[in-house]
């Protein structure tokens, strides 16, 4: 099975919400694929840039290397 993360879920992951992070760990442990759309990627990145959240931007960039972007 494959999962496409929406903007809310990606935001919860950045905020390190425990239940969302644990769910994602379980999904990847099962070998399921996790994707992030280019729209979600843009929304998150644009929001972090607008508030000058450089640490969160770096965390987001690092976490995106684990997930494939869908166009």
Backbone bond lengths (Angstrom), bond angles and torsions (degrees), N, CA, C in turn:
res aa  C-N    CA-C-N  psi(-1)  N-CA   C-N-CA  omega(-1)  CA-C   N-CA-C  phi
1 X - - - 1.440 - - 1.531 108.47 -
2 X 1.305 115.77 154.23 1.464 121.19 179.27 1.525 109.11 -124.70
3 X 1.308 115.69 149.39 1.466 122.23 179.86 1.513 109.28 -124.74
4 X 1.330 115.65 138.97 1.454 122.61 175.65 1.520 107.46 -113.40
5 X 1.323 116.35 115.36 1.458 120.91 -178.01 1.517 110.60 -76.06
6 X 1.329 116.32 133.24 1.453 119.77 174.63 1.533 108.96 -91.78
7 X 1.318 116.48 176.80 1.461 121.25 -175.50 1.523 111.44 -62.86
8 X 1.322 117.67 -40.39 1.463 120.23 179.71 1.525 111.45 -62.16
9 X 1.319 116.63 -45.74 1.459 120.27 -179.32 1.516 110.72 -64.74
10 X 1.330 117.71 -42.76 1.464 120.73 177.92 1.524 110.94 -61.99
11 X 1.322 116.97 -37.43 1.466 121.10 177.50 1.522 110.55 -65.07
12 X 1.325 117.14 -43.21 1.464 120.32 177.83 1.519 111.15 -62.02
13 X 1.316 117.04 -37.33 1.462 120.05 177.30 1.525 111.10 -63.64
14 X 1.330 116.61 -42.02 1.466 120.27 178.28 1.522 111.66 -65.29
15 X 1.326 116.04 -33.71 1.467 120.61 178.80 1.526 111.71 -82.09
16 X 1.341 114.92 1.71 1.455 122.69 177.47 1.531 112.87 57.89
17 X 1.334 115.20 43.25 1.467 120.66 174.83 1.526 108.00 -67.36
18 X 1.310 116.24 120.11 1.455 122.33 -170.62 1.526 113.40 -58.25
19 X 1.325 118.15 -45.92 1.466 119.60 -177.33 1.526 112.08 -65.71
20 X 1.329 117.60 -35.81 1.466 121.01 178.86 1.533 109.65 -71.72
21 X 1.323 116.75 -43.70 1.466 119.92 178.91 1.526 111.08 -62.28
22 X 1.325 116.77 -42.26 1.465 119.97 178.99 1.522 111.33 -64.54
23 X 1.326 116.51 -39.09 1.461 119.90 177.08 1.524 111.93 -62.89
24 X 1.313 116.54 -41.30 1.458 120.35 179.06 1.526 111.46 -67.31
25 X 1.314 116.43 -38.32 1.473 120.33 176.84 1.522 109.91 -61.28
26 X 1.321 116.62 -43.90 1.465 120.75 179.81 1.528 111.37 -63.86
27 X 1.308 117.09 -42.24 1.466 121.35 179.85 1.530 110.40 -61.95
28 X 1.328 116.87 -46.50 1.461 119.46 -179.08 1.526 111.45 -70.97
29 X 1.317 117.63 -30.55 1.464 120.99 177.49 1.530 110.48 -63.59
30 X 1.336 115.89 -35.85 1.471 120.27 178.10 1.525 112.06 -72.72
31 X 1.314 116.68 -11.12 1.456 119.94 -179.58 1.514 113.99 91.63
32 X 1.334 117.09 8.17 1.456 120.26 177.99 1.528 109.98 -73.41
33 X 1.322 115.40 151.84 1.458 120.41 179.71 1.521 110.58 -87.47
34 X 1.330 115.65 144.87 1.464 121.78 178.35 1.523 107.12 -125.64
35 X 1.336 115.40 130.18 1.456 121.22 -178.29 1.519 110.19 -124.42
36 X 1.327 115.28 159.44 1.461 122.36 172.28 1.526 106.39 -130.46
37 X 1.321 116.27 131.97 1.469 119.31 -177.77 1.530 110.17 -76.54
38 X 1.308 115.25 160.37 1.467 119.80 177.74 1.527 110.57 -65.34
39 X 1.320 117.79 -29.25 1.464 121.10 178.48 1.527 110.03 -68.88
40 X 1.331 116.74 -46.58 1.465 120.36 177.35 1.518 110.48 -61.98
41 X 1.318 116.35 -43.74 1.471 121.26 178.45 1.527 109.86 -56.21
42 X 1.324 116.52 -46.97 1.461 120.93 -179.45 1.523 111.37 -64.33
43 X 1.332 116.74 -45.68 1.463 120.07 -177.93 1.529 111.46 -60.13
44 X 1.314 116.38 -45.38 1.465 120.06 -179.64 1.526 110.41 -66.40
45 X 1.320 115.99 -48.52 1.464 119.43 -177.53 1.530 111.22 -62.54
46 X 1.311 116.84 -43.73 1.465 120.72 179.79 1.529 111.50 -62.49
47 X 1.320 116.28 -41.99 1.457 120.36 178.55 1.518 112.43 -63.57
48 X 1.318 116.94 -42.08 1.464 120.46 179.91 1.526 111.51 -68.84
49 X 1.325 116.73 -37.75 1.467 120.01 177.46 1.519 110.63 -65.41
50 X 1.330 116.70 -40.32 1.466 119.90 -176.54 1.526 112.86 -66.05
51 X 1.329 117.12 -27.88 1.470 119.27 178.07 1.537 112.09 -101.77
52 X 1.342 114.85 9.49 1.463 121.76 177.81 1.533 112.29 54.53
53 X 1.315 115.54 43.85 1.463 122.72 -179.84 1.525 109.09 -91.60
54 X 1.323 116.07 75.93 1.466 120.36 -172.81 1.523 112.96 -66.21
55 X 1.330 117.59 -37.49 1.467 119.16 179.73 1.521 110.49 -66.76
56 X 1.342 116.67 -44.69 1.461 120.32 179.09 1.527 111.08 -66.23
57 X 1.320 116.37 -33.89 1.463 120.53 177.40 1.527 110.40 -64.14
58 X 1.328 116.45 -42.38 1.461 120.65 176.89 1.526 110.66 -64.43
59 X 1.347 117.43 -41.62 1.462 121.23 177.30 1.527 110.83 -62.39
60 X 1.327 116.09 -41.90 1.462 120.49 179.60 1.523 110.71 -63.63
61 X 1.314 116.34 -45.38 1.463 120.15 178.77 1.530 110.88 -59.59
62 X 1.318 115.89 -43.35 1.463 120.12 179.95 1.525 111.09 -64.50
63 X 1.327 116.88 -42.64 1.465 119.34 -179.21 1.526 111.57 -68.31
64 X 1.316 117.70 -29.24 1.468 120.47 179.44 1.516 112.55 -70.12
65 X 1.296 117.73 -20.20 1.464 118.68 176.13 1.518 111.36 -68.59
66 X 1.350 116.09 -18.93 1.468 120.22 178.42 1.517 112.71 -84.77
67 X 1.322 117.90 -16.99 1.460 121.81 -173.96 1.521 110.21 -126.03
68 X 1.309 115.89 141.61 1.448 122.40 -178.70 1.520 110.49 -80.60
69 X 1.326 116.66 137.57 1.454 120.95 175.05 1.522 109.55 -85.79
70 X 1.326 118.09 132.31 1.465 123.30 176.54 1.530 108.94 -100.90
71 X 1.293 116.34 135.16 1.482 120.26 178.88 1.504 110.61 -105.71
